[in-house]
Amino acid sequence: MSADISSKLNRLLSSQPLGVVLCSSWLVENGYSLDLQQRYKKSQWFESIGAGALIRYGDKSETLISLSGRESKSRLGAIS
């Protein structure tokens, strides 16, 4: 993984709390292309839990955080 991709991954992981469901379209809007998302999934950093929804790989918490409200969605990219 290149330094730029690794840096982007580190920023994403450090900015999102455990249990957050990430929206693929939000990731694209914030510079994480669909191709890059696929690479993260193949490298087992993230996994799909439905169409356009990702969580950290192995994050099987009973309660996944699902934030509502415009500001939270925009800031975290979470699905409500």
PyMOL Python script that loads the backbone (N, CA, C, O; Angstrom):
from pymol import cmd

cmd.read_pdbstr("""\
ATOM      1  N   MET A   1       0.857  -1.167   0.000  1.00  0.00           N
ATOM      2  CA  MET A   1       0.000   0.000   0.000  1.00  0.00           C
ATOM      3  C   MET A   1       0.905   1.232   0.000  1.00  0.00           C
ATOM      4  O   MET A   1       1.832   1.333   0.804  1.00  0.00           O
ATOM      5  N   SER A   2       0.623   2.170  -0.913  1.00  0.00           N
ATOM      6  CA  SER A   2       1.454   3.368  -1.006  1.00  0.00           C
ATOM      7  C   SER A   2       1.290   4.244   0.231  1.00  0.00           C
ATOM      8  O   SER A   2       0.338   4.096   0.997  1.00  0.00           O
ATOM      9  N   ALA A   3       2.240   5.158   0.409  1.00  0.00           N
ATOM     10  CA  ALA A   3       2.219   6.040   1.584  1.00  0.00           C
ATOM     11  C   ALA A   3       0.970   6.904   1.603  1.00  0.00           C
ATOM     12  O   ALA A   3       0.397   7.128   2.669  1.00  0.00           O
ATOM     13  N   ASP A   4       0.531   7.402   0.432  1.00  0.00           N
ATOM     14  CA  ASP A   4      -0.661   8.250   0.376  1.00  0.00           C
ATOM     15  C   ASP A   4      -1.911   7.475   0.772  1.00  0.00           C
ATOM     16  O   ASP A   4      -2.743   7.974   1.530  1.00  0.00           O
ATOM     17  N   ILE A   5      -2.040   6.264   0.261  1.00  0.00           N
ATOM     18  CA  ILE A   5      -3.199   5.428   0.587  1.00  0.00           C
ATOM     19  C   ILE A   5      -3.170   5.056   2.064  1.00  0.00           C
ATOM     20  O   ILE A   5      -4.203   5.059   2.732  1.00  0.00           O
ATOM     21  N   SER A   6      -1.997   4.739   2.563  1.00  0.00           N
ATOM     22  CA  SER A   6      -1.853   4.393   3.977  1.00  0.00           C
ATOM     23  C   SER A   6      -2.206   5.587   4.870  1.00  0.00           C
ATOM     24  O   SER A   6      -2.850   5.426   5.906  1.00  0.00           O
ATOM     25  N   SER A   7      -1.780   6.779   4.462  1.00  0.00           N
ATOM     26  CA  SER A   7      -2.083   7.989   5.216  1.00  0.00           C
ATOM     27  C   SER A   7      -3.590   8.262   5.229  1.00  0.00           C
ATOM     28  O   SER A   7      -4.150   8.642   6.258  1.00  0.00           O
ATOM     29  N   LYS A   8      -4.239   8.064   4.077  1.00  0.00           N
ATOM     30  CA  LYS A   8      -5.692   8.262   4.007  1.00  0.00           C
ATOM     31  C   LYS A   8      -6.400   7.267   4.915  1.00  0.00           C
ATOM     32  O   LYS A   8      -7.350   7.616   5.616  1.00  0.00           O
ATOM     33  N   LEU A   9      -5.931   6.031   4.895  1.00  0.00           N
ATOM     34  CA  LEU A   9      -6.533   5.000   5.742  1.00  0.00           C
ATOM     35  C   LEU A   9      -6.358   5.365   7.212  1.00  0.00           C
ATOM     36  O   LEU A   9      -7.303   5.254   7.992  1.00  0.00           O
ATOM     37  N   ASN A  10      -5.175   5.794   7.593  1.00  0.00           N
ATOM     38  CA  ASN A  10      -4.937   6.184   8.988  1.00  0.00           C
ATOM     39  C   ASN A  10      -5.840   7.332   9.404  1.00  0.00           C
ATOM     40  O   ASN A  10      -6.377   7.323  10.512  1.00  0.00           O
ATOM     41  N   ARG A  11      -6.018   8.330   8.528  1.00  0.00           N
ATOM     42  CA  ARG A  11      -6.914   9.448   8.841  1.00  0.00           C
ATOM     43  C   ARG A  11      -8.337   8.959   9.034  1.00  0.00           C
ATOM     44  O   ARG A  11      -9.021   9.384   9.965  1.00  0.00           O
ATOM     45  N   LEU A  12      -8.786   8.070   8.160  1.00  0.00           N
ATOM     46  CA  LEU A  12     -10.149   7.556   8.253  1.00  0.00           C
ATOM     47  C   LEU A  12     -10.345   6.760   9.536  1.00  0.00           C
ATOM     48  O   LEU A  12     -11.325   6.967  10.251  1.00  0.00           O
ATOM     49  N   LEU A  13      -9.429   5.860   9.827  1.00  0.00           N
ATOM     50  CA  LEU A  13      -9.548   5.031  11.029  1.00  0.00           C
ATOM     51  C   LEU A  13      -9.499   5.869  12.304  1.00  0.00           C
ATOM     52  O   LEU A  13     -10.216   5.580  13.263  1.00  0.00           O
ATOM     53  N   SER A  14      -8.675   6.884  12.322  1.00  0.00           N
ATOM     54  CA  SER A  14      -8.552   7.687  13.545  1.00  0.00           C
ATOM     55  C   SER A  14      -9.708   8.668  13.714  1.00  0.00           C
ATOM     56  O   SER A  14      -9.944   9.151  14.822  1.00  0.00           O
ATOM     57  N   SER A  15     -10.429   8.969  12.641  1.00  0.00           N
ATOM     58  CA  SER A  15     -11.522   9.946  12.741  1.00  0.00           C
ATOM     59  C   SER A  15     -12.880   9.300  12.999  1.00  0.00           C
ATOM     60  O   SER A  15     -13.853  10.000  13.279  1.00  0.00           O
ATOM     61  N   GLN A  16     -12.957   7.987  12.908  1.00  0.00           N
ATOM     62  CA  GLN A  16     -14.239   7.303  13.060  1.00  0.00           C
ATOM     63  C   GLN A  16     -14.210   6.383  14.279  1.00  0.00           C
ATOM     64  O   GLN A  16     -13.327   5.533  14.395  1.00  0.00           O
ATOM     65  N   PRO A  17     -15.168   6.547  15.185  1.00  0.00           N
ATOM     66  CA  PRO A  17     -15.205   5.649  16.346  1.00  0.00           C
ATOM     67  C   PRO A  17     -15.600   4.232  15.934  1.00  0.00           C
ATOM     68  O   PRO A  17     -16.208   4.030  14.883  1.00  0.00           O
ATOM     69  N   LEU A  18     -15.257   3.276  16.752  1.00  0.00           N
ATOM     70  CA  LEU A  18     -15.663   1.891  16.501  1.00  0.00           C
ATOM     71  C   LEU A  18     -17.181   1.809  16.443  1.00  0.00           C
ATOM     72  O   LEU A  18     -17.873   2.501  17.189  1.00  0.00           O
ATOM     73  N   GLY A  19     -17.691   0.975  15.568  1.00  0.00           N
ATOM     74  CA  GLY A  19     -19.125   0.756  15.475  1.00  0.00           C
ATOM     75  C   GLY A  19     -19.837   1.657  14.501  1.00  0.00           C
ATOM     76  O   GLY A  19     -21.038   1.491  14.285  1.00  0.00           O
ATOM     77  N   VAL A  20     -19.142   2.607  13.902  1.00  0.00           N
ATOM     78  CA  VAL A  20     -19.783   3.510  12.953  1.00  0.00           C
ATOM     79  C   VAL A  20     -19.961   2.809  11.615  1.00  0.00           C
ATOM     80  O   VAL A  20     -19.042   2.164  11.109  1.00  0.00           O
ATOM     81  N   VAL A  21     -21.149   2.943  11.053  1.00  0.00           N
ATOM     82  CA  VAL A  21     -21.429   2.442   9.712  1.00  0.00           C
ATOM     83  C   VAL A  21     -21.117   3.574   8.744  1.00  0.00           C
ATOM     84  O   VAL A  21     -21.707   4.651   8.823  1.00  0.00           O
ATOM     85  N   LEU A  22     -20.191   3.325   7.837  1.00  0.00           N
ATOM     86  CA  LEU A  22     -19.789   4.341   6.875  1.00  0.00           C
ATOM     87  C   LEU A  22     -20.551   4.175   5.570  1.00  0.00           C
ATOM     88  O   LEU A  22     -20.737   3.060   5.082  1.00  0.00           O
ATOM     89  N   CYS A  23     -20.980   5.272   5.022  1.00  0.00           N
ATOM     90  CA  CYS A  23     -21.697   5.289   3.756  1.00  0.00           C
ATOM     91  C   CYS A  23     -20.681   5.438   2.622  1.00  0.00           C
ATOM     92  O   CYS A  23     -19.859   6.355   2.631  1.00  0.00           O
ATOM     93  N   SER A  24     -20.743   4.544   1.663  1.00  0.00           N
ATOM     94  CA  SER A  24     -19.810   4.556   0.549  1.00  0.00           C
ATOM     95  C   SER A  24     -19.850   5.884  -0.212  1.00  0.00           C
ATOM     96  O   SER A  24     -18.805   6.390  -0.623  1.00  0.00           O
ATOM     97  N   SER A  25     -21.028   6.444  -0.400  1.00  0.00           N
ATOM     98  CA  SER A  25     -21.130   7.712  -1.133  1.00  0.00           C
ATOM     99  C   SER A  25     -20.452   8.847  -0.355  1.00  0.00           C
ATOM    100  O   SER A  25     -19.849   9.733  -0.961  1.00  0.00           O
ATOM    101  N   TRP A  26     -20.544   8.828   0.968  1.00  0.00           N
ATOM    102  CA  TRP A  26     -19.851   9.833   1.779  1.00  0.00           C
ATOM    103  C   TRP A  26     -18.351   9.676   1.619  1.00  0.00           C
ATOM    104  O   TRP A  26     -17.625  10.664   1.506  1.00  0.00           O
ATOM    105  N   LEU A  27     -17.881   8.428   1.611  1.00  0.00           N
ATOM    106  CA  LEU A  27     -16.458   8.198   1.434  1.00  0.00           C
ATOM    107  C   LEU A  27     -15.981   8.747   0.091  1.00  0.00           C
ATOM    108  O   LEU A  27     -14.922   9.371   0.022  1.00  0.00           O
ATOM    109  N   VAL A  28     -16.748   8.523  -0.973  1.00  0.00           N
ATOM    110  CA  VAL A  28     -16.391   9.046  -2.297  1.00  0.00           C
ATOM    111  C   VAL A  28     -16.321  10.573  -2.252  1.00  0.00           C
ATOM    112  O   VAL A  28     -15.373  11.170  -2.761  1.00  0.00           O
ATOM    113  N   GLU A  29     -17.327  11.199  -1.641  1.00  0.00           N
ATOM    114  CA  GLU A  29     -17.353  12.662  -1.533  1.00  0.00           C
ATOM    115  C   GLU A  29     -16.148  13.203  -0.772  1.00  0.00           C
ATOM    116  O   GLU A  29     -15.753  14.353  -0.963  1.00  0.00           O
ATOM    117  N   ASN A  30     -15.571  12.379   0.085  1.00  0.00           N
ATOM    118  CA  ASN A  30     -14.441  12.806   0.910  1.00  0.00           C
ATOM    119  C   ASN A  30     -13.106  12.235   0.441  1.00  0.00           C
ATOM    120  O   ASN A  30     -12.146  12.172   1.209  1.00  0.00           O
ATOM    121  N   GLY A  31     -13.052  11.820  -0.821  1.00  0.00           N
ATOM    122  CA  GLY A  31     -11.776  11.442  -1.426  1.00  0.00           C
ATOM    123  C   GLY A  31     -11.410   9.974  -1.383  1.00  0.00           C
ATOM    124  O   GLY A  31     -10.282   9.615  -1.722  1.00  0.00           O
ATOM    125  N   TYR A  32     -12.339   9.107  -0.974  1.00  0.00           N
ATOM    126  CA  TYR A  32     -12.071   7.666  -0.932  1.00  0.00           C
ATOM    127  C   TYR A  32     -12.836   7.016  -2.079  1.00  0.00           C
ATOM    128  O   TYR A  32     -14.000   6.648  -1.923  1.00  0.00           O
ATOM    129  N   SER A  33     -12.188   6.877  -3.221  1.00  0.00           N
ATOM    130  CA  SER A  33     -12.851   6.358  -4.422  1.00  0.00           C
ATOM    131  C   SER A  33     -13.395   4.949  -4.191  1.00  0.00           C
ATOM    132  O   SER A  33     -13.009   4.265  -3.243  1.00  0.00           O
ATOM    133  N   LEU A  34     -14.287   4.536  -5.065  1.00  0.00           N
ATOM    134  CA  LEU A  34     -14.826   3.174  -4.974  1.00  0.00           C
ATOM    135  C   LEU A  34     -13.707   2.147  -5.108  1.00  0.00           C
ATOM    136  O   LEU A  34     -13.720   1.113  -4.439  1.00  0.00           O
ATOM    137  N   ASP A  35     -12.735   2.437  -5.978  1.00  0.00           N
ATOM    138  CA  ASP A  35     -11.592   1.540  -6.145  1.00  0.00           C
ATOM    139  C   ASP A  35     -10.798   1.438  -4.845  1.00  0.00           C
ATOM    140  O   ASP A  35     -10.390   0.348  -4.443  1.00  0.00           O
ATOM    141  N   LEU A  36     -10.584   2.567  -4.197  1.00  0.00           N
ATOM    142  CA  LEU A  36      -9.848   2.566  -2.933  1.00  0.00           C
ATOM    143  C   LEU A  36     -10.633   1.820  -1.851  1.00  0.00           C
ATOM    144  O   LEU A  36     -10.045   1.100  -1.044  1.00  0.00           O
ATOM    145  N   GLN A  37     -11.947   1.987  -1.834  1.00  0.00           N
ATOM    146  CA  GLN A  37     -12.776   1.250  -0.876  1.00  0.00           C
ATOM    147  C   GLN A  37     -12.654  -0.250  -1.106  1.00  0.00           C
ATOM    148  O   GLN A  37     -12.587  -1.023  -0.150  1.00  0.00           O
ATOM    149  N   GLN A  38     -12.625  -0.666  -2.373  1.00  0.00           N
ATOM    150  CA  GLN A  38     -12.449  -2.086  -2.690  1.00  0.00           C
ATOM    151  C   GLN A  38     -11.097  -2.597  -2.180  1.00  0.00           C
ATOM    152  O   GLN A  38     -11.003  -3.709  -1.660  1.00  0.00           O
ATOM    153  N   ARG A  39     -10.058  -1.780  -2.333  1.00  0.00           N
ATOM    154  CA  ARG A  39      -8.725  -2.167  -1.845  1.00  0.00           C
ATOM    155  C   ARG A  39      -8.730  -2.320  -0.324  1.00  0.00           C
ATOM    156  O   ARG A  39      -8.119  -3.242   0.216  1.00  0.00           O
ATOM    157  N   TYR A  40      -9.420  -1.414   0.357  1.00  0.00           N
ATOM    158  CA  TYR A  40      -9.516  -1.516   1.813  1.00  0.00           C
ATOM    159  C   TYR A  40     -10.259  -2.790   2.213  1.00  0.00           C
ATOM    160  O   TYR A  40      -9.896  -3.442   3.192  1.00  0.00           O
ATOM    161  N   LYS A  41     -11.294  -3.141   1.459  1.00  0.00           N
ATOM    162  CA  LYS A  41     -12.037  -4.374   1.770  1.00  0.00           C
ATOM    163  C   LYS A  41     -11.174  -5.602   1.487  1.00  0.00           C
ATOM    164  O   LYS A  41     -11.161  -6.541   2.284  1.00  0.00           O
ATOM    165  N   LYS A  42     -10.461  -5.609   0.378  1.00  0.00           N
ATOM    166  CA  LYS A  42      -9.591  -6.746   0.054  1.00  0.00           C
ATOM    167  C   LYS A  42      -8.473  -6.908   1.074  1.00  0.00           C
ATOM    168  O   LYS A  42      -8.024  -8.022   1.345  1.00  0.00           O
ATOM    169  N   SER A  43      -8.027  -5.786   1.638  1.00  0.00           N
ATOM    170  CA  SER A  43      -6.977  -5.819   2.656  1.00  0.00           C
ATOM    171  C   SER A  43      -7.551  -6.066   4.047  1.00  0.00           C
ATOM    172  O   SER A  43      -6.813  -6.080   5.032  1.00  0.00           O
ATOM    173  N   GLN A  44      -8.848  -6.257   4.127  1.00  0.00           N
ATOM    174  CA  GLN A  44      -9.576  -6.544   5.362  1.00  0.00           C
ATOM    175  C   GLN A  44      -9.480  -5.424   6.400  1.00  0.00           C
ATOM    176  O   GLN A  44      -9.363  -5.677   7.599  1.00  0.00           O
ATOM    177  N   TRP A  45      -9.533  -4.186   5.915  1.00  0.00           N
ATOM    178  CA  TRP A  45      -9.673  -3.051   6.826  1.00  0.00           C
ATOM    179  C   TRP A  45     -11.141  -2.746   7.058  1.00  0.00           C
ATOM    180  O   TRP A  45     -11.532  -2.318   8.144  1.00  0.00           O
ATOM    181  N   PHE A  46     -11.958  -2.969   6.024  1.00  0.00           N
ATOM    182  CA  PHE A  46     -13.398  -2.733   6.090  1.00  0.00           C
ATOM    183  C   PHE A  46     -14.128  -3.899   5.456  1.00  0.00           C
ATOM    184  O   PHE A  46     -13.549  -4.667   4.688  1.00  0.00           O
ATOM    185  N   GLU A  47     -15.408  -4.025   5.785  1.00  0.00           N
ATOM    186  CA  GLU A  47     -16.245  -5.034   5.146  1.00  0.00           C
ATOM    187  C   GLU A  47     -17.618  -4.434   4.873  1.00  0.00           C
ATOM    188  O   GLU A  47     -18.081  -3.541   5.583  1.00  0.00           O
ATOM    189  N   SER A  48     -18.251  -4.944   3.833  1.00  0.00           N
ATOM    190  CA  SER A  48     -19.597  -4.494   3.483  1.00  0.00           C
ATOM    191  C   SER A  48     -20.609  -5.152   4.401  1.00  0.00           C
ATOM    192  O   SER A  48     -20.489  -6.330   4.739  1.00  0.00           O
ATOM    193  N   ILE A  49     -21.610  -4.376   4.802  1.00  0.00           N
ATOM    194  CA  ILE A  49     -22.708  -4.946   5.585  1.00  0.00           C
ATOM    195  C   ILE A  49     -24.032  -4.706   4.877  1.00  0.00           C
ATOM    196  O   ILE A  49     -25.101  -4.895   5.458  1.00  0.00           O
ATOM    197  N   GLY A  50     -23.953  -4.295   3.637  1.00  0.00           N
ATOM    198  CA  GLY A  50     -25.131  -4.012   2.822  1.00  0.00           C
ATOM    199  C   GLY A  50     -24.714  -3.109   1.680  1.00  0.00           C
ATOM    200  O   GLY A  50     -23.559  -2.693   1.595  1.00  0.00           O
ATOM    201  N   ALA A  51     -25.643  -2.812   0.815  1.00  0.00           N
ATOM    202  CA  ALA A  51     -25.340  -1.965  -0.332  1.00  0.00           C
ATOM    203  C   ALA A  51     -24.934  -0.571   0.140  1.00  0.00           C
ATOM    204  O   ALA A  51     -25.729   0.143   0.752  1.00  0.00           O
ATOM    205  N   GLY A  52     -23.692  -0.193  -0.150  1.00  0.00           N
ATOM    206  CA  GLY A  52     -23.203   1.136   0.187  1.00  0.00           C
ATOM    207  C   GLY A  52     -22.898   1.365   1.655  1.00  0.00           C
ATOM    208  O   GLY A  52     -22.758   2.511   2.084  1.00  0.00           O
ATOM    209  N   ALA A  53     -22.793   0.292   2.436  1.00  0.00           N
ATOM    210  CA  ALA A  53     -22.535   0.429   3.871  1.00  0.00           C
ATOM    211  C   ALA A  53     -21.307  -0.392   4.252  1.00  0.00           C
ATOM    212  O   ALA A  53     -21.202  -1.568   3.905  1.00  0.00           O
ATOM    213  N   LEU A  54     -20.386   0.238   4.964  1.00  0.00           N
ATOM    214  CA  LEU A  54     -19.147  -0.415   5.381  1.00  0.00           C
ATOM    215  C   LEU A  54     -18.940  -0.246   6.876  1.00  0.00           C
ATOM    216  O   LEU A  54     -19.350   0.752   7.470  1.00  0.00           O
ATOM    217  N   ILE A  55     -18.298  -1.237   7.471  1.00  0.00           N
ATOM    218  CA  ILE A  55     -17.836  -1.135   8.855  1.00  0.00           C
ATOM    219  C   ILE A  55     -16.391  -1.630   8.887  1.00  0.00           C
ATOM    220  O   ILE A  55     -15.915  -2.262   7.944  1.00  0.00           O
ATOM    221  N   ARG A  56     -15.707  -1.329   9.986  1.00  0.00           N
ATOM    222  CA  ARG A  56     -14.362  -1.870  10.139  1.00  0.00           C
ATOM    223  C   ARG A  56     -14.435  -3.389  10.145  1.00  0.00           C
ATOM    224  O   ARG A  56     -15.370  -3.975  10.691  1.00  0.00           O
ATOM    225  N   TYR A  57     -13.455  -4.011   9.543  1.00  0.00           N
ATOM    226  CA  TYR A  57     -13.424  -5.465   9.473  1.00  0.00           C
ATOM    227  C   TYR A  57     -13.430  -6.051  10.883  1.00  0.00           C
ATOM    228  O   TYR A  57     -12.656  -5.629  11.743  1.00  0.00           O
ATOM    229  N   GLY A  58     -14.301  -7.018  11.111  1.00  0.00           N
ATOM    230  CA  GLY A  58     -14.371  -7.701  12.387  1.00  0.00           C
ATOM    231  C   GLY A  58     -15.154  -6.973  13.455  1.00  0.00           C
ATOM    232  O   GLY A  58     -15.307  -7.479  14.566  1.00  0.00           O
ATOM    233  N   ASP A  59     -15.661  -5.771  13.131  1.00  0.00           N
ATOM    234  CA  ASP A  59     -16.443  -5.016  14.103  1.00  0.00           C
ATOM    235  C   ASP A  59     -17.845  -5.608  14.146  1.00  0.00           C
ATOM    236  O   ASP A  59     -18.706  -5.245  13.345  1.00  0.00           O
ATOM    237  N   LYS A  60     -18.061  -6.498  15.061  1.00  0.00           N
ATOM    238  CA  LYS A  60     -19.338  -7.206  15.164  1.00  0.00           C
ATOM    239  C   LYS A  60     -20.093  -6.793  16.417  1.00  0.00           C
ATOM    240  O   LYS A  60     -20.844  -7.583  16.990  1.00  0.00           O
ATOM    241  N   SER A  61     -19.888  -5.544  16.839  1.00  0.00           N
ATOM    242  CA  SER A  61     -20.557  -5.120  18.062  1.00  0.00           C
ATOM    243  C   SER A  61     -22.060  -5.278  17.942  1.00  0.00           C
ATOM    244  O   SER A  61     -22.638  -5.116  16.868  1.00  0.00           O
ATOM    245  N   GLU A  62     -22.664  -5.592  19.041  1.00  0.00           N
ATOM    246  CA  GLU A  62     -24.110  -5.768  19.101  1.00  0.00           C
ATOM    247  C   GLU A  62     -24.831  -4.498  18.668  1.00  0.00           C
ATOM    248  O   GLU A  62     -25.862  -4.550  17.999  1.00  0.00           O
ATOM    249  N   THR A  63     -24.280  -3.376  19.054  1.00  0.00           N
ATOM    250  CA  THR A  63     -24.910  -2.107  18.749  1.00  0.00           C
ATOM    251  C   THR A  63     -24.005  -1.297  17.850  1.00  0.00           C
ATOM    252  O   THR A  63     -22.992  -0.761  18.301  1.00  0.00           O
ATOM    253  N   LEU A  64     -24.360  -1.204  16.589  1.00  0.00           N
ATOM    254  CA  LEU A  64     -23.621  -0.349  15.675  1.00  0.00           C
ATOM    255  C   LEU A  64     -24.164   1.061  15.801  1.00  0.00           C
ATOM    256  O   LEU A  64     -25.376   1.270  15.855  1.00  0.00           O
ATOM    257  N   ILE A  65     -23.266   2.016  15.848  1.00  0.00           N
ATOM    258  CA  ILE A  65     -23.679   3.406  15.977  1.00  0.00           C
ATOM    259  C   ILE A  65     -24.300   3.865  14.660  1.00  0.00           C
ATOM    260  O   ILE A  65     -23.698   3.728  13.595  1.00  0.00           O
ATOM    261  N   SER A  66     -25.480   4.396  14.746  1.00  0.00           N
ATOM    262  CA  SER A  66     -26.143   4.952  13.585  1.00  0.00           C
ATOM    263  C   SER A  66     -26.627   6.344  13.960  1.00  0.00           C
ATOM    264  O   SER A  66     -27.612   6.509  14.679  1.00  0.00           O
ATOM    265  N   LEU A  67     -25.927   7.317  13.466  1.00  0.00           N
ATOM    266  CA  LEU A  67     -26.222   8.687  13.844  1.00  0.00           C
ATOM    267  C   LEU A  67     -27.242   9.294  12.902  1.00  0.00           C
ATOM    268  O   LEU A  67     -27.224   9.034  11.699  1.00  0.00           O
ATOM    269  N   SER A  68     -28.131  10.106  13.456  1.00  0.00           N
ATOM    270  CA  SER A  68     -29.061  10.831  12.613  1.00  0.00           C
ATOM    271  C   SER A  68     -28.769  12.310  12.754  1.00  0.00           C
ATOM    272  O   SER A  68     -28.047  12.731  13.658  1.00  0.00           O
ATOM    273  N   GLY A  69     -29.322  13.071  11.876  1.00  0.00           N
ATOM    274  CA  GLY A  69     -29.064  14.504  11.878  1.00  0.00           C
ATOM    275  C   GLY A  69     -28.061  14.849  10.809  1.00  0.00           C
ATOM    276  O   GLY A  69     -27.085  14.130  10.594  1.00  0.00           O
ATOM    277  N   ARG A  70     -28.305  15.934  10.154  1.00  0.00           N
ATOM    278  CA  ARG A  70     -27.470  16.334   9.023  1.00  0.00           C
ATOM    279  C   ARG A  70     -26.010  16.518   9.385  1.00  0.00           C
ATOM    280  O   ARG A  70     -25.133  16.020   8.679  1.00  0.00           O
ATOM    281  N   GLU A  71     -25.734  17.218  10.464  1.00  0.00           N
ATOM    282  CA  GLU A  71     -24.362  17.508  10.828  1.00  0.00           C
ATOM    283  C   GLU A  71     -23.585  16.220  11.114  1.00  0.00           C
ATOM    284  O   GLU A  71     -22.448  16.067  10.668  1.00  0.00           O
ATOM    285  N   SER A  72     -24.190  15.311  11.847  1.00  0.00           N
ATOM    286  CA  SER A  72     -23.507  14.060  12.173  1.00  0.00           C
ATOM    287  C   SER A  72     -23.245  13.233  10.935  1.00  0.00           C
ATOM    288  O   SER A  72     -22.160  12.673  10.781  1.00  0.00           O
ATOM    289  N   LYS A  73     -24.223  13.146  10.052  1.00  0.00           N
ATOM    290  CA  LYS A  73     -24.043  12.378   8.827  1.00  0.00           C
ATOM    291  C   LYS A  73     -22.927  12.977   8.001  1.00  0.00           C
ATOM    292  O   LYS A  73     -22.061  12.259   7.501  1.00  0.00           O
ATOM    293  N   SER A  74     -22.943  14.284   7.857  1.00  0.00           N
ATOM    294  CA  SER A  74     -21.952  14.941   7.040  1.00  0.00           C
ATOM    295  C   SER A  74     -20.557  14.829   7.657  1.00  0.00           C
ATOM    296  O   SER A  74     -19.579  14.639   6.935  1.00  0.00           O
ATOM    297  N   ARG A  75     -20.458  14.943   8.953  1.00  0.00           N
ATOM    298  CA  ARG A  75     -19.169  14.905   9.629  1.00  0.00           C
ATOM    299  C   ARG A  75     -18.598  13.499   9.679  1.00  0.00           C
ATOM    300  O   ARG A  75     -17.405  13.310   9.442  1.00  0.00           O
ATOM    301  N   LEU A  76     -19.418  12.521   9.978  1.00  0.00           N
ATOM    302  CA  LEU A  76     -18.939  11.163  10.162  1.00  0.00           C
ATOM    303  C   LEU A  76     -19.213  10.238   8.983  1.00  0.00           C
ATOM    304  O   LEU A  76     -18.590   9.182   8.868  1.00  0.00           O
ATOM    305  N   GLY A  77     -20.126  10.616   8.117  1.00  0.00           N
ATOM    306  CA  GLY A  77     -20.474   9.736   7.011  1.00  0.00           C
ATOM    307  C   GLY A  77     -21.269   8.538   7.461  1.00  0.00           C
ATOM    308  O   GLY A  77     -21.235   7.491   6.814  1.00  0.00           O
ATOM    309  N   ALA A  78     -21.975   8.672   8.543  1.00  0.00           N
ATOM    310  CA  ALA A  78     -22.719   7.547   9.094  1.00  0.00           C
ATOM    311  C   ALA A  78     -24.089   7.429   8.440  1.00  0.00           C
ATOM    312  O   ALA A  78     -24.641   8.411   7.945  1.00  0.00           O
ATOM    313  N   ILE A  79     -24.615   6.245   8.444  1.00  0.00           N
ATOM    314  CA  ILE A  79     -25.932   5.973   7.913  1.00  0.00           C
ATOM    315  C   ILE A  79     -26.924   5.960   9.069  1.00  0.00           C
ATOM    316  O   ILE A  79     -26.627   5.443  10.146  1.00  0.00           O
ATOM    317  N   SER A  80     -28.093   6.526   8.844  1.00  0.00           N
ATOM    318  CA  SER A  80     -29.113   6.454   9.894  1.00  0.00           C
ATOM    319  C   SER A  80     -30.191   5.494   9.475  1.00  0.00           C
ATOM    320  O   SER A  80     -31.152   5.283  10.215  1.00  0.00           O
TER     321      SER A  80
END
""", "prot")
cmd.dss("prot")
cmd.show_as("cartoon", "prot")
cmd.util.cbc("prot")
cmd.orient("prot")
